[in-house]
Amino acid sequence: MARAGARKGQTNPTRVASAGTSAKTEADANAREQEPFETGITEGPQLPSSGSDSYQGDDKTPPSSLQLPDPSGSPERPADASLEPDLPRPPLKERPAAMLNETTAIAPKPDTNPPPPYESSALGPDEPSGSTSEPEAGPTSPNKGGNEPPWHIRRDAILLGLVAGLIGGGLFFAIAHFALERNDPRLAQLQMRVQGMEETLASLDTRLRNLPPDLSGNVATLDNRLDGLDAQVAKLPTSQPDVGPLRKDVSALEENMTALQQSVQGMSGQLSSFDERLTAVQNVVQRGSALQLAVEDAARALREGGSVADPAARLKALANDDAGLAQAADALNSADGKGIVSIASLRQQLDAIEPPTVGEAPAAATGWLGGITANVSKLVDVRGIDTRRDAIRQALDQARIRLADGDLAAARDAVAPLARDQLAGAAAWVAAADNRLQAEQAIASARQRVDAIIGSMR
C-alpha cells in the first residue's frame, strides 16, 4: 500500500498521441495489451537512445510494456520501482466497465505539455527499427473505451486477496488444531502441573506471610557479638609457648606405648594358648558330665530293675580310648542281656526256697503196746533228729539277713553251698544274684573311671 501511495504521488508525464490517430495505432495498442507483462517495471521517463523513435503511446499501453534501458547507459531507477508478476492482461475493449469507471477517478489528468521523446518499445510491422517519427501537433484525444485501472491497484487487490486467504487458512488451521488438542491427554497433564504449581505458590505465600516481620534486631545483636568475639581474638597472645619439654614427654609416652604394645602382643600369644587349654578343658568337662550322667542312669535302672542297655551304650560311645570304661560298658551290656533281677525279686525267690521235709512217722502199734504209745504221744512231743535239714534252714536264714542289710554278695555266698547240694531253687537264685552283682560291679568300675577323668581336669 505504501508503494501504491508513492506511485499515486508521482506525476506521470502525459503521453501525447500522434496527430490523426489511425486504425494502425489502435491495432498496435491492442497488440501490445495482449503481450505478457515484463518482469521489471519502472515508472518515470526513460531516456531515448540515439537513432530510436520517440515514444508513441497512449493510456492503453500498460507501464509493464515499457522496456528497461541498458543499466550502463540509462539513468538511475527510481527508489519505488518494484518487480511485478508477469501476468497476461486482457485488451482494453474487453475490460469491465465498472473497473474502467472505478479507475477513471483515480487516474491523473493528462498533461497537455508534450513529453520528451521516449524510446518506443513496440514498433509496427512496417516500421524499421532505425526509423524515427516526429509527433504531429494537435490536441490529445482520449482513449476509446475509457481509462484502464492502474497496475498497482490491481496488484494491491491481488496481494490483499492472497493475504486474506492466508489469514483465513491460518485461522482455520488454528481452530481445527485447537479442537483436536482439546481432548489431548497432555493437556490434562499440563493442567495438573499448573494446578500443582499454583498450590506450591500458595504454600510459599503462606510461609512468607508466617515469617517474622522484622529480623533486623537479631541481626544487630549477632553483629555486636561478632564484634566482641573479634575483639577477644585480637587480645589473645600471638607468641608461641615453649613446647620443648612437652615434646620430650610425648617422646617418652610414645616409647611407653611401644613397650605396652609389645607386651600386649606377648600376652596375646599367651591368651591364645589359654584359649586352647580352656577349649580342651571345656571339652573334657562336657565329656565328664555326659559320662557321669550315663553312670547315674545305669545305677537308677539297676535299682528299679529296669534295662541298662541305653546307659551302657552311652558309656561305650564316650569311652574313646579308656579301656576300663569300655570294659565296664561291655559288662553292663552282658548283664542286661541275661536279665537283671531287682533286690525285691531276689528276696521273694529266697523265701520260696524251703529245706527238705522230715521222713514219715512209723505206723502205730496194735494191742497194749499201741495203746501205751498213743498215750505217751499225747503226753510227750516226739521228734526225729535231722542235722542236714537244720543246716539248710540256718543258711537260708543267714542269706535273708545279709540281703536285708544290702549285702548281696554275702547272701549269695550263704546260698551257694545249698546250690552245690542241689537244693531246689538255690541254683537259679545264685545265678540271678551273680548277674546282678556283675552289673553292680560294672557300674562301680565306671563310676571310678569317671571320677578319675573329672579329677584330672582339676
Kinemage of the C-alpha trace (Angstrom):
@kinemage 1
@onewidth
@group {chain A} dominant
@subgroup {mainchain}
@vectorlist {calphas} color= white
{ca met a 1} P 0.000 0.000 0.000
{ca ala a 2} L 2.892 2.344 0.687
{ca arg a 3} L 4.185 1.663 -2.761
{ca ala a 4} L 0.769 2.360 -4.220
{ca gly a 5} L 0.597 5.683 -2.430
{ca ala a 6} L 4.054 6.556 -3.645
{ca arg a 7} L 3.090 5.745 -7.155
{ca lys a 8} L -0.037 7.814 -6.868
{ca gly a 9} L 2.005 10.737 -5.693
{ca gln a 10} L 4.256 10.677 -8.764
{ca thr a 11} L 3.421 12.877 -11.709
{ca asn a 12} L 3.044 10.620 -14.697
{ca pro a 13} L 4.067 12.515 -17.859
{ca thr a 14} L 1.362 12.994 -20.393
{ca arg a 15} L 1.517 10.635 -23.216
{ca val a 16} L 0.801 12.508 -26.381
{ca ala a 17} L -0.813 10.559 -29.126
{ca ser a 18} L 0.308 11.199 -32.639
{ca ala a 19} L -1.856 13.531 -34.709
{ca gly a 20} L -4.583 11.872 -36.588
{ca thr a 21} L -4.881 8.640 -34.595
{ca ser a 22} L -5.331 5.914 -37.101
{ca ala a 23} L -6.532 2.359 -37.036
{ca lys a 24} L -2.934 1.210 -37.131
{ca thr a 25} L -2.215 2.863 -33.807
{ca glu a 26} L -5.210 1.181 -32.173
{ca ala a 27} L -4.190 -2.194 -33.550
{ca asp a 28} L -0.677 -1.713 -32.231
{ca ala a 29} L -2.067 -0.740 -28.809
{ca asn a 30} L -4.295 -3.808 -28.707
{ca ala a 31} L -1.398 -5.997 -29.738
{ca arg a 32} L 0.731 -4.540 -27.008
{ca glu a 33} L -2.046 -5.166 -24.470
{ca gln a 34} L -2.151 -8.828 -25.491
{ca glu a 35} L 1.562 -9.267 -24.738
{ca pro a 36} L 2.585 -10.585 -21.256
{ca phe a 37} L 3.956 -8.204 -18.695
{ca glu a 38} L 7.669 -7.845 -18.322
{ca thr a 39} L 9.276 -8.799 -15.027
{ca gly a 40} L 10.766 -5.370 -14.441
{ca ile a 41} L 8.664 -2.156 -14.403
{ca thr a 42} L 9.919 1.343 -13.949
{ca glu a 43} L 7.770 4.337 -13.559
{ca gly a 44} L 9.074 7.596 -14.842
{ca pro a 45} L 10.614 8.749 -18.052
{ca gln a 46} L 13.203 6.725 -19.905
{ca leu a 47} L 15.921 8.324 -21.871
{ca pro a 48} L 15.691 7.575 -25.588
{ca ser a 49} L 18.663 6.027 -27.231
{ca ser a 50} L 20.276 7.605 -30.262
{ca gly a 51} L 18.681 6.729 -33.562
{ca ser a 52} L 15.465 5.393 -31.943
{ca asp a 53} L 11.939 6.571 -32.400
{ca ser a 54} L 10.357 8.849 -29.921
{ca tyr a 55} L 7.820 7.356 -27.542
{ca gln a 56} L 4.455 6.923 -29.102
{ca gly a 57} L 1.802 5.546 -26.826
{ca asp a 58} L -1.390 6.229 -25.063
{ca asp a 59} L -3.159 5.270 -21.865
{ca lys a 60} L -3.996 1.938 -23.369
{ca thr a 61} L -0.434 0.778 -23.113
{ca pro a 62} L 0.321 -0.520 -19.569
{ca pro a 63} L 3.505 0.527 -17.856
{ca ser a 64} L 4.741 -3.036 -17.975
{ca ser a 65} L 5.089 -2.808 -21.751
{ca leu a 66} L 7.979 -0.398 -21.386
{ca gln a 67} L 11.389 -1.901 -21.911
{ca leu a 68} L 14.126 -1.350 -19.372
{ca pro a 69} L 17.037 0.663 -20.692
{ca asp a 70} L 20.580 -0.550 -20.581
{ca pro a 71} L 21.825 -0.191 -16.974
{ca ser a 72} L 25.218 1.029 -18.245
{ca gly a 73} L 23.779 3.991 -20.191
{ca ser a 74} L 20.414 4.613 -18.551
{ca pro a 75} L 19.740 6.938 -15.634
{ca glu a 76} L 19.310 5.583 -12.107
{ca arg a 77} L 16.000 3.793 -11.437
{ca pro a 78} L 13.561 5.352 -9.028
{ca ala a 79} L 13.609 4.064 -5.466
{ca asp a 80} L 9.999 2.976 -5.609
{ca ala a 81} L 10.449 0.767 -8.665
{ca ser a 82} L 9.351 -2.805 -7.986
{ca leu a 83} L 9.176 -6.096 -9.728
{ca glu a 84} L 5.686 -7.157 -10.680
{ca pro a 85} L 4.496 -10.581 -11.774
{ca asp a 86} L 4.343 -11.413 -15.434
{ca leu a 87} L 0.564 -11.761 -15.811
{ca pro a 88} L -1.467 -11.595 -19.019
{ca arg a 89} L -3.657 -8.579 -19.357
{ca pro a 90} L -6.936 -8.518 -21.314
{ca pro a 91} L -7.478 -5.954 -24.072
{ca leu a 92} L -8.910 -2.643 -23.150
{ca lys a 93} L -12.115 -3.262 -25.002
{ca glu a 94} L -12.797 -6.493 -23.097
{ca arg a 95} L -12.374 -4.995 -19.631
{ca pro a 96} L -15.462 -4.444 -17.497
{ca ala a 97} L -16.956 -1.012 -17.491
{ca ala a 98} L -17.121 -0.980 -13.697
{ca met a 99} L -13.339 -1.333 -13.478
{ca leu a 100} L -12.867 1.408 -16.047
{ca asn a 101} L -15.234 3.745 -14.256
{ca glu a 102} L -13.695 2.955 -10.890
{ca thr a 103} L -10.178 3.675 -12.043
{ca thr a 104} L -11.073 6.744 -14.057
{ca ala a 105} L -11.357 8.882 -10.982
{ca ile a 106} L -8.024 7.626 -9.691
{ca ala a 107} L -6.003 8.195 -12.857
{ca pro a 108} L -4.413 11.671 -13.080
{ca lys a 109} L -5.431 14.100 -15.749
{ca pro a 110} L -3.279 14.027 -18.853
{ca asp a 111} L -0.786 16.804 -19.206
{ca thr a 112} L -1.174 18.894 -22.314
{ca asn a 113} L 2.515 19.673 -22.461
{ca pro a 114} L 4.316 17.400 -24.868
{ca pro a 115} L 6.686 14.962 -23.096
{ca pro a 116} L 10.236 14.461 -24.161
{ca pro a 117} L 10.815 11.797 -26.739
{ca tyr a 118} L 10.751 8.201 -25.403
{ca glu a 119} L 12.184 5.062 -26.717
{ca ser a 120} L 9.486 3.072 -28.401
{ca ser a 121} L 9.018 -0.439 -27.043
{ca ala a 122} L 6.557 -1.542 -29.687
{ca leu a 123} L 7.175 -0.991 -33.372
{ca gly a 124} L 4.766 -1.593 -36.152
{ca pro a 125} L 5.367 -4.404 -38.564
{ca asp a 126} L 6.082 -1.988 -41.413
{ca glu a 127} L 8.377 0.372 -39.474
{ca pro a 128} L 12.093 -0.331 -39.322
{ca ser a 129} L 13.940 -0.241 -36.063
{ca gly a 130} L 16.086 2.661 -37.112
{ca ser a 131} L 13.333 4.955 -38.427
{ca thr a 132} L 12.069 7.866 -36.354
{ca ser a 133} L 8.785 9.685 -36.485
{ca glu a 134} L 8.117 13.137 -35.255
{ca pro a 135} L 4.906 13.638 -33.265
{ca glu a 136} L 2.395 15.805 -35.009
{ca ala a 137} L 0.972 18.774 -33.255
{ca gly a 138} L -2.639 18.557 -32.320
{ca pro a 139} L -4.965 18.059 -29.431
{ca thr a 140} L -4.697 14.964 -27.342
{ca ser a 141} L -7.580 12.632 -27.914
{ca pro a 142} L -8.867 10.446 -25.077
{ca asn a 143} L -8.638 6.648 -25.308
{ca lys a 144} L -11.528 4.768 -26.591
{ca gly a 145} L -13.482 2.759 -24.135
{ca gly a 146} L -12.406 4.801 -21.034
{ca asn a 147} L -9.290 4.742 -18.818
{ca glu a 148} L -7.938 1.397 -17.538
{ca pro a 149} L -7.149 0.953 -13.791
{ca pro a 150} L -3.534 1.444 -12.795
{ca trp a 151} L -1.491 -1.695 -12.417
{ca his a 152} L -0.533 -1.089 -8.797
{ca ile a 153} L -4.218 -1.037 -7.801
{ca arg a 154} L -4.780 -4.415 -9.351
{ca arg a 155} L -1.602 -5.718 -7.776
{ca asp a 156} L -2.683 -4.468 -4.346
{ca ala a 157} L -6.044 -6.158 -4.803
{ca ile a 158} L -4.325 -9.439 -5.670
{ca leu a 159} L -1.976 -9.138 -2.689
{ca leu a 160} L -4.888 -8.278 -0.423
{ca gly a 161} L -6.726 -11.391 -1.584
{ca leu a 162} L -3.657 -13.541 -1.002
{ca val a 163} L -3.153 -12.106 2.500
{ca ala a 164} L -6.837 -12.624 3.323
{ca gly a 165} L -6.611 -16.229 2.106
{ca leu a 166} L -3.511 -16.887 4.189
{ca ile a 167} L -5.128 -15.360 7.278
{ca gly a 168} L -8.286 -17.393 6.760
{ca gly a 169} L -6.321 -20.610 6.251
{ca gly a 170} L -4.277 -19.911 9.369
{ca leu a 171} L -7.405 -19.298 11.412
{ca phe a 172} L -8.978 -22.481 10.078
{ca phe a 173} L -5.855 -24.490 10.893
{ca ala a 174} L -5.634 -22.966 14.388
{ca ile a 175} L -9.313 -23.670 15.114
{ca ala a 176} L -9.046 -27.240 13.835
{ca his a 177} L -5.804 -27.809 15.750
{ca phe a 178} L -7.335 -26.386 18.941
{ca ala a 179} L -10.412 -28.586 18.519
{ca leu a 180} L -8.191 -31.647 18.118
{ca glu a 181} L -5.974 -30.693 21.053
{ca arg a 182} L -8.894 -30.239 23.443
{ca asn a 183} L -9.054 -34.000 24.047
{ca asp a 184} L -5.272 -34.455 24.157
{ca pro a 185} L -4.203 -36.213 27.422
{ca arg a 186} L -1.161 -33.960 27.538
{ca leu a 187} L -3.491 -31.023 28.070
{ca ala a 188} L -4.837 -32.705 31.224
{ca gln a 189} L -1.281 -33.305 32.406
{ca leu a 190} L -0.412 -29.676 31.812
{ca gln a 191} L -3.498 -28.623 33.739
{ca met a 192} L -2.498 -30.876 36.653
{ca arg a 193} L 1.021 -29.454 36.631
{ca val a 194} L -0.313 -25.925 36.552
{ca gln a 195} L -2.621 -26.749 39.456
{ca gly a 196} L 0.308 -28.212 41.409
{ca met a 197} L 2.371 -25.094 40.728
{ca glu a 198} L -0.490 -22.932 41.918
{ca glu a 199} L -0.732 -24.945 45.149
{ca thr a 200} L 3.038 -24.654 45.650
{ca leu a 201} L 2.889 -20.911 45.130
{ca ala a 202} L 0.019 -20.683 47.623
{ca ser a 203} L 2.015 -22.629 50.238
{ca leu a 204} L 5.077 -20.446 49.620
{ca asp a 205} L 2.929 -17.370 50.017
{ca thr a 206} L 1.638 -18.718 53.339
{ca arg a 207} L 5.164 -19.436 54.539
{ca leu a 208} L 6.329 -15.990 53.531
{ca arg a 209} L 3.469 -14.451 55.447
{ca asn a 210} L 4.343 -16.519 58.527
{ca leu a 211} L 7.944 -15.329 58.576
{ca pro a 212} L 8.905 -12.898 61.327
{ca pro a 213} L 8.244 -9.383 60.151
{ca asp a 214} L 11.498 -7.911 61.299
{ca leu a 215} L 14.835 -9.611 61.943
{ca ser a 216} L 16.955 -6.509 61.998
{ca gly a 217} L 17.177 -6.563 65.805
{ca asn a 218} L 18.507 -10.115 65.858
{ca val a 219} L 20.964 -9.325 63.095
{ca ala a 220} L 22.215 -6.306 65.013
{ca thr a 221} L 22.670 -8.457 68.141
{ca leu a 222} L 24.651 -11.026 66.178
{ca asp a 223} L 26.807 -8.277 64.706
{ca asn a 224} L 27.570 -6.972 68.189
{ca arg a 225} L 28.503 -10.458 69.383
{ca leu a 226} L 30.772 -10.973 66.420
{ca asp a 227} L 32.445 -7.655 67.090
{ca gly a 228} L 33.005 -8.705 70.707
{ca leu a 229} L 34.496 -12.024 69.630
{ca asp a 230} L 36.780 -10.268 67.184
{ca ala a 231} L 37.977 -8.023 69.981
{ca gln a 232} L 38.661 -11.022 72.236
{ca val a 233} L 40.543 -12.800 69.477
{ca ala a 234} L 42.618 -9.682 68.911
{ca lys a 235} L 43.571 -9.675 72.610
{ca leu a 236} L 44.858 -13.241 72.524
{ca pro a 237} L 48.643 -13.596 72.744
{ca thr a 238} L 50.341 -14.195 69.454
{ca ser a 239} L 53.611 -15.586 70.812
{ca gln a 240} L 54.060 -19.361 70.790
{ca pro a 241} L 54.939 -21.015 74.139
{ca asp a 242} L 57.970 -23.228 74.581
{ca val a 243} L 56.906 -26.777 73.723
{ca gly a 244} L 60.312 -28.406 74.122
{ca pro a 245} L 59.506 -30.173 77.424
{ca leu a 246} L 56.190 -31.285 76.047
{ca arg a 247} L 57.929 -32.869 73.111
{ca lys a 248} L 60.178 -34.832 75.455
{ca asp a 249} L 57.167 -36.015 77.414
{ca val a 250} L 55.434 -37.028 74.213
{ca ser a 251} L 58.509 -38.999 73.131
{ca ala a 252} L 58.572 -40.807 76.476
{ca leu a 253} L 54.886 -41.607 76.158
{ca glu a 254} L 55.439 -42.969 72.683
{ca glu a 255} L 58.193 -45.260 73.978
{ca asn a 256} L 55.934 -46.479 76.762
{ca met a 257} L 53.160 -47.123 74.278
{ca thr a 258} L 55.543 -49.141 72.120
{ca ala a 259} L 56.574 -51.249 75.116
{ca leu a 260} L 52.954 -51.769 76.076
{ca gln a 261} L 52.103 -52.859 72.558
{ca gln a 262} L 54.922 -55.390 72.601
{ca ser a 263} L 53.811 -56.744 75.971
{ca val a 264} L 50.242 -56.915 74.744
{ca gln a 265} L 51.380 -58.890 71.727
{ca gly a 266} L 53.154 -61.344 74.052
{ca met a 267} L 50.046 -61.589 76.173
{ca ser a 268} L 48.034 -62.220 73.042
{ca gly a 269} L 50.100 -65.336 72.413
{ca gln a 270} L 49.581 -66.455 75.981
{ca leu a 271} L 45.876 -65.780 75.703
{ca ser a 272} L 45.771 -67.905 72.585
{ca ser a 273} L 47.337 -70.805 74.460
{ca phe a 274} L 44.945 -70.206 77.335
{ca asp a 275} L 42.055 -70.288 74.911
{ca glu a 276} L 43.243 -73.597 73.538
{ca arg a 277} L 43.585 -75.068 77.025
{ca leu a 278} L 40.215 -73.674 78.006
{ca thr a 279} L 38.647 -75.251 74.949
{ca ala a 280} L 40.214 -78.584 75.851
{ca val a 281} L 39.022 -78.271 79.443
{ca gln a 282} L 35.528 -77.429 78.267
{ca asn a 283} L 35.522 -80.488 76.061
{ca val a 284} L 36.706 -82.663 78.956
{ca val a 285} L 34.105 -81.169 81.275
{ca gln a 286} L 31.366 -81.825 78.787
{ca arg a 287} L 32.599 -85.404 78.313
{ca gly a 288} L 32.872 -85.976 82.089
{ca ser a 289} L 29.369 -84.615 82.647
{ca ala a 290} L 27.980 -86.914 79.975
{ca leu a 291} L 29.826 -89.925 81.471
{ca gln a 292} L 28.618 -89.155 84.973
{ca leu a 293} L 25.056 -88.807 83.752
{ca ala a 294} L 25.264 -92.174 81.958
{ca val a 295} L 26.610 -93.899 85.088
{ca glu a 296} L 23.847 -92.459 87.267
{ca asp a 297} L 21.206 -93.519 84.747
{ca ala a 298} L 22.592 -97.073 84.831
{ca ala a 299} L 22.548 -97.149 88.654
{ca arg a 300} L 18.943 -95.915 88.767
{ca ala a 301} L 17.860 -98.514 86.213
{ca leu a 302} L 19.607 -101.192 88.265
{ca arg a 303} L 17.820 -100.149 91.478
{ca glu a 304} L 14.444 -100.136 89.747
{ca gly a 305} L 15.065 -103.407 87.945
{ca gly a 306} L 14.931 -101.794 84.514
{ca ser a 307} L 17.132 -102.146 81.460
{ca val a 308} L 20.635 -100.662 81.444
{ca ala a 309} L 21.186 -101.008 77.694
{ca asp a 310} L 20.910 -97.280 76.898
{ca pro a 311} L 23.302 -96.070 79.641
{ca ala a 312} L 25.738 -98.829 78.664
{ca ala a 313} L 25.662 -97.685 75.026
{ca arg a 314} L 26.375 -94.075 76.052
{ca leu a 315} L 29.274 -95.166 78.229
{ca lys a 316} L 30.673 -97.160 75.312
{ca ala a 317} L 30.428 -94.134 72.997
{ca leu a 318} L 32.102 -91.771 75.491
{ca ala a 319} L 34.856 -94.218 76.470
{ca asn a 320} L 37.074 -93.223 73.498
{ca asp a 321} L 40.473 -94.746 74.345
{ca asp a 322} L 39.694 -95.540 78.020
{ca ala a 323} L 39.904 -99.361 78.281
{ca gly a 324} L 38.492 -99.600 81.821
{ca leu a 325} L 35.420 -97.610 80.878
{ca ala a 326} L 34.911 -99.707 77.773
{ca gln a 327} L 35.098 -102.953 79.811
{ca ala a 328} L 32.528 -101.619 82.291
{ca ala a 329} L 30.170 -100.779 79.424
{ca asp a 330} L 30.600 -104.299 77.970
{ca ala a 331} L 29.857 -105.879 81.381
{ca leu a 332} L 26.658 -103.853 81.669
{ca asn a 333} L 25.555 -104.966 78.231
{ca ser a 334} L 26.242 -108.627 79.124
{ca ala a 335} L 24.285 -108.415 82.394
{ca asp a 336} L 21.397 -106.686 80.694
{ca gly a 337} L 21.288 -109.428 78.105
{ca lys a 338} L 20.796 -112.064 80.831
{ca gly a 339} L 18.137 -110.077 82.602
{ca ile a 340} L 18.946 -108.184 85.776
{ca val a 341} L 16.674 -109.055 88.723
{ca ser a 342} L 15.818 -106.482 91.370
{ca ile a 343} L 16.506 -106.945 95.107
{ca ala a 344} L 12.819 -107.402 95.840
{ca ser a 345} L 12.619 -110.238 93.337
{ca leu a 346} L 15.681 -111.870 94.857
{ca arg a 347} L 14.092 -111.636 98.334
{ca gln a 348} L 10.912 -113.286 97.114
{ca gln a 349} L 12.841 -116.059 95.392
{ca leu a 350} L 14.896 -116.658 98.548
{ca asp a 351} L 11.764 -117.012 100.663
{ca ala a 352} L 10.464 -119.635 98.247
{ca ile a 353} L 13.441 -121.936 98.923
{ca glu a 354} L 12.496 -124.494 101.664
{ca pro a 355} L 14.619 -127.220 103.349
{ca pro a 356} L 13.654 -130.843 102.643
{ca thr a 357} L 10.815 -132.321 104.771
{ca val a 358} L 11.451 -134.935 107.591
{ca gly a 359} L 10.670 -138.650 106.896
{ca glu a 360} L 7.133 -140.159 107.756
{ca ala a 361} L 6.372 -141.461 111.244
{ca pro a 362} L 6.141 -145.260 111.687
{ca ala a 363} L 2.746 -146.970 111.822
{ca ala a 364} L 1.061 -147.112 115.197
{ca ala a 365} L 1.397 -150.404 117.096
{ca thr a 366} L -1.596 -152.530 117.972
{ca gly a 367} L -2.529 -154.148 121.220
{ca trp a 368} L -1.430 -152.991 124.603
{ca leu a 369} L 1.801 -151.527 123.066
{ca gly a 370} L -0.142 -149.412 120.667
{ca gly a 371} L -2.310 -148.100 123.463
{ca ile a 372} L 0.731 -147.222 125.544
{ca thr a 373} L 2.405 -145.428 122.558
{ca ala a 374} L -0.708 -143.416 121.850
{ca asn a 375} L -0.996 -142.364 125.452
{ca val a 376} L 2.679 -141.394 125.618
{ca ser a 377} L 2.418 -139.391 122.341
{ca lys a 378} L -0.327 -137.374 123.868
{ca leu a 379} L 1.825 -136.537 126.814
{ca val a 380} L 5.297 -136.008 125.102
{ca asp a 381} L 6.226 -134.493 121.689
{ca val a 382} L 8.484 -136.910 119.986
{ca arg a 383} L 10.809 -135.501 117.141
{ca gly a 384} L 13.235 -137.111 114.920
{ca ile a 385} L 16.800 -135.729 114.752
{ca asp a 386} L 17.972 -134.448 111.177
{ca thr a 387} L 21.189 -132.388 111.218
{ca arg a 388} L 21.230 -131.692 107.403
{ca arg a 389} L 17.830 -130.078 107.403
{ca asp a 390} L 18.845 -127.808 110.243
{ca ala a 391} L 21.960 -126.657 108.375
{ca ile a 392} L 19.963 -125.730 105.271
{ca arg a 393} L 17.479 -123.781 107.306
{ca gln a 394} L 20.294 -121.960 109.067
{ca ala a 395} L 21.952 -120.996 105.729
{ca leu a 396} L 18.718 -119.636 104.312
{ca asp a 397} L 18.133 -117.553 107.408
{ca gln a 398} L 21.650 -116.122 107.160
{ca ala a 399} L 21.108 -115.237 103.477
{ca arg a 400} L 17.893 -113.403 104.271
{ca ile a 401} L 19.643 -111.351 106.959
{ca arg a 402} L 22.510 -110.352 104.598
{ca leu a 403} L 20.079 -109.485 101.792
{ca ala a 404} L 18.109 -107.264 104.131
{ca asp a 405} L 21.351 -105.465 105.028
{ca gly a 406} L 22.037 -104.837 101.312
{ca asp a 407} L 24.981 -107.211 101.160
{ca leu a 408} L 24.054 -109.255 98.121
{ca ala a 409} L 27.481 -110.801 97.890
{ca ala a 410} L 27.256 -112.260 101.447
{ca ala a 411} L 23.729 -113.556 100.783
{ca arg a 412} L 24.986 -115.169 97.593
{ca asp a 413} L 27.871 -116.816 99.490
{ca ala a 414} L 25.416 -118.216 102.072
{ca val a 415} L 23.160 -119.817 99.454
{ca ala a 416} L 25.968 -121.059 97.169
{ca pro a 417} L 26.611 -124.337 99.211
{ca leu a 418} L 22.929 -125.175 99.006
{ca ala a 419} L 23.140 -124.907 95.232
{ca arg a 420} L 26.009 -127.373 95.242
{ca asp a 421} L 23.870 -129.740 97.327
{ca gln a 422} L 21.276 -129.451 94.595
{ca leu a 423} L 18.709 -127.786 96.755
{ca ala a 424} L 15.665 -126.955 94.709
{ca gly a 425} L 15.653 -123.246 93.628
{ca ala a 426} L 19.038 -122.465 95.131
{ca ala a 427} L 20.995 -122.662 91.833
{ca ala a 428} L 18.627 -120.272 89.987
{ca trp a 429} L 18.757 -117.806 92.835
{ca val a 430} L 22.561 -117.858 92.900
{ca ala a 431} L 22.697 -117.234 89.085
{ca ala a 432} L 20.357 -114.211 89.369
{ca ala a 433} L 22.410 -112.857 92.245
{ca asp a 434} L 25.645 -113.305 90.258
{ca asn a 435} L 24.184 -111.406 87.253
{ca arg a 436} L 23.112 -108.505 89.412
{ca leu a 437} L 26.439 -108.476 91.195
{ca gln a 438} L 28.148 -108.278 87.772
{ca ala a 439} L 26.034 -105.211 86.828
{ca glu a 440} L 26.713 -103.539 90.158
{ca gln a 441} L 30.427 -104.150 89.819
{ca ala a 442} L 30.425 -102.720 86.258
{ca ile a 443} L 28.640 -99.582 87.438
{ca ala a 444} L 31.081 -99.163 90.314
{ca ser a 445} L 34.040 -99.540 87.941
{ca ala a 446} L 32.551 -97.000 85.519
{ca arg a 447} L 31.985 -94.544 88.353
{ca gln a 448} L 35.618 -94.841 89.426
{ca arg a 449} L 36.826 -94.136 85.875
{ca val a 450} L 34.528 -91.137 85.522
{ca asp a 451} L 35.730 -89.735 88.838
{ca ala a 452} L 39.300 -90.166 87.670
{ca ile a 453} L 38.583 -88.324 84.407
{ca ile a 454} L 36.897 -85.412 86.177
{ca gly a 455} L 39.690 -85.320 88.766
{ca ser a 456} L 42.291 -84.986 86.007
{ca met a 457} L 40.678 -81.701 84.925
{ca arg a 458} L 41.286 -80.187 88.341
